[in-house]
Amino acid sequence: MDMYDSSIISFDISTSPNFGQTLRMLNAAFEKYDDLTGLIFHSDQGWQYQHKVYMKELKDRGILQSFSRKGNCMDNSLMENFFGILKNEMFYGYEDSFKSLDVLKKAIEDYIEFYNNERINVKRKGLSPLEYRQQSLSVLD
């Protein structure tokens, strides 16, 4: 998630957490942006974020990694909030409609597309994350 506009930059859905999943998500984010030098990357202290390969990928791109203390999700609170929104808006109350993992995966993908492009927010002045980003960038032109 980009902390500026709350857009979801990349994600990967898997039936089990594994390092391949983490690298796919990271590489998808890197494909979107050529230069991330100076970026601060916030995460929890999960094993995947402490993996030497992962940390080297960030360091090689000039990205500073930021962790919260154990048991404190402050650095990852925006993502935790997003997961709560996602579950409240597209999962809770609809559990029976997801007849397979593929159907659930598609629903999550569709929701993230909706969230980035259509879901408005008062904090973003009634704009979706990507509309807010575009408006901000147009000021720079």
C-alpha positions as CSV (number, residue, x, y, z in Angstrom):
1,M,0.0,0.0,0.0
2,D,1.2,3.5,-0.9
3,M,0.8,5.6,2.3
4,Y,0.3,8.8,0.2
5,D,-3.0,7.8,-1.5
6,S,-3.7,4.3,0.2
7,S,-3.6,2.6,-3.2
8,I,-2.7,-1.1,-3.3
9,I,0.6,-1.2,-5.2
10,S,0.9,-5.0,-5.5
11,F,-0.5,-8.1,-3.9
12,D,-0.3,-11.9,-4.2
13,I,-2.9,-14.4,-3.1
14,S,-1.8,-17.8,-2.0
15,T,-3.3,-20.7,-0.1
16,S,-0.2,-20.8,2.2
17,P,2.3,-18.1,3.2
18,N,5.6,-18.9,1.5
19,F,8.6,-16.9,0.5
20,G,7.8,-17.3,-3.3
21,Q,4.6,-15.5,-2.6
22,T,6.4,-12.7,-0.9
23,L,8.9,-12.3,-3.8
24,R,6.1,-12.3,-6.4
25,M,4.4,-9.4,-4.6
26,L,7.7,-7.5,-4.2
27,N,8.6,-8.0,-7.9
28,A,5.2,-6.9,-9.0
29,A,5.7,-3.7,-7.0
30,F,9.2,-3.2,-8.6
31,E,7.7,-3.6,-12.1
32,K,5.5,-0.5,-11.5
33,Y,8.3,1.9,-10.4
34,D,11.8,2.2,-11.8
35,D,13.4,4.2,-9.0
36,L,12.3,3.7,-5.4
37,T,15.5,5.1,-3.8
38,G,14.6,6.7,-0.4
39,L,11.3,4.8,0.0
40,I,10.5,3.7,3.5
41,F,9.0,0.3,3.5
42,H,6.8,-0.4,6.6
43,S,6.0,-4.0,7.6
44,D,5.4,-6.2,10.6
45,Q,8.2,-8.5,11.8
46,G,7.0,-11.5,9.9
47,W,9.6,-14.1,9.0
48,Q,9.3,-13.3,5.3
49,Y,10.2,-9.6,5.9
50,Q,13.3,-10.6,7.8
51,H,14.5,-13.0,5.2
52,K,18.0,-12.1,3.9
53,V,17.1,-12.3,0.3
54,Y,14.1,-10.0,0.9
55,M,16.1,-7.5,2.9
56,K,18.9,-7.5,0.2
57,E,16.3,-6.8,-2.6
58,L,15.1,-3.7,-0.7
59,K,18.7,-2.5,0.2
60,D,19.8,-3.0,-3.4
61,R,17.1,-0.6,-4.5
62,G,17.9,2.0,-1.8
63,I,14.7,1.2,0.2
64,L,14.8,1.7,4.0
65,Q,13.0,-1.1,5.9
66,S,11.0,-0.1,9.0
67,F,9.7,-2.6,11.6
68,S,7.5,-2.1,14.6
69,R,8.4,-3.7,17.9
70,K,7.0,-7.2,18.5
71,G,3.3,-7.1,19.3
72,N,3.0,-3.6,18.0
73,C,1.5,-3.1,14.5
74,M,2.1,0.6,14.1
75,D,4.3,0.3,11.0
76,N,1.8,-2.0,9.4
77,S,-1.4,-0.4,10.8
78,L,-2.5,0.9,7.4
79,M,-2.5,-2.5,5.9
80,E,-4.2,-4.0,8.9
81,N,-6.9,-1.3,8.4
82,F,-7.2,-2.2,4.7
83,F,-7.7,-5.8,5.5
84,G,-10.5,-4.9,7.9
85,I,-12.2,-2.8,5.3
86,L,-11.8,-5.5,2.7
87,K,-13.3,-8.2,5.0
88,N,-16.2,-5.9,6.1
89,E,-17.1,-4.8,2.6
90,M,-16.7,-7.9,0.5
91,F,-16.4,-11.0,2.8
92,Y,-18.4,-10.8,6.1
93,G,-22.0,-11.8,5.4
94,Y,-21.1,-13.2,2.0
95,E,-19.0,-16.2,3.1
96,D,-21.5,-18.7,1.6
97,S,-21.2,-17.2,-1.8
98,F,-17.5,-18.2,-2.2
99,K,-18.0,-21.8,-3.3
100,S,-14.3,-22.3,-4.1
101,L,-10.9,-20.7,-3.4
102,D,-10.8,-19.5,-7.0
103,V,-14.1,-17.7,-6.6
104,L,-12.8,-16.1,-3.4
105,K,-9.5,-15.1,-5.1
106,K,-11.4,-13.5,-8.0
107,A,-13.6,-11.6,-5.5
108,I,-10.5,-10.2,-3.7
109,E,-8.9,-9.2,-7.0
110,D,-12.1,-7.5,-8.1
111,Y,-12.3,-5.7,-4.7
112,I,-8.8,-4.4,-4.9
113,E,-9.5,-3.1,-8.4
114,F,-12.7,-1.4,-7.1
115,Y,-10.8,0.0,-4.0
116,N,-8.0,1.5,-6.1
117,N,-10.2,3.0,-8.8
118,E,-13.7,3.7,-7.4
119,R,-13.9,3.5,-3.6
120,I,-14.0,7.1,-2.4
121,N,-12.8,8.4,1.0
122,V,-13.4,11.6,2.9
123,K,-9.6,11.8,3.7
124,R,-8.9,11.9,0.0
125,K,-11.6,14.6,-0.6
126,G,-14.2,12.2,-2.1
127,L,-11.7,10.6,-4.6
128,S,-10.5,7.1,-5.1
129,P,-6.9,6.4,-4.3
130,L,-5.8,6.6,-8.0
131,E,-8.0,9.7,-8.7
132,Y,-6.3,11.3,-5.7
133,R,-2.8,10.4,-7.0
134,Q,-3.7,11.7,-10.5
135,Q,-5.0,15.0,-9.1
136,S,-1.9,15.4,-7.1
137,L,0.4,14.7,-10.0
138,S,-1.5,17.1,-12.3
139,V,-0.5,20.0,-10.0
140,L,3.1,19.2,-10.7
141,D,2.6,19.5,-14.5
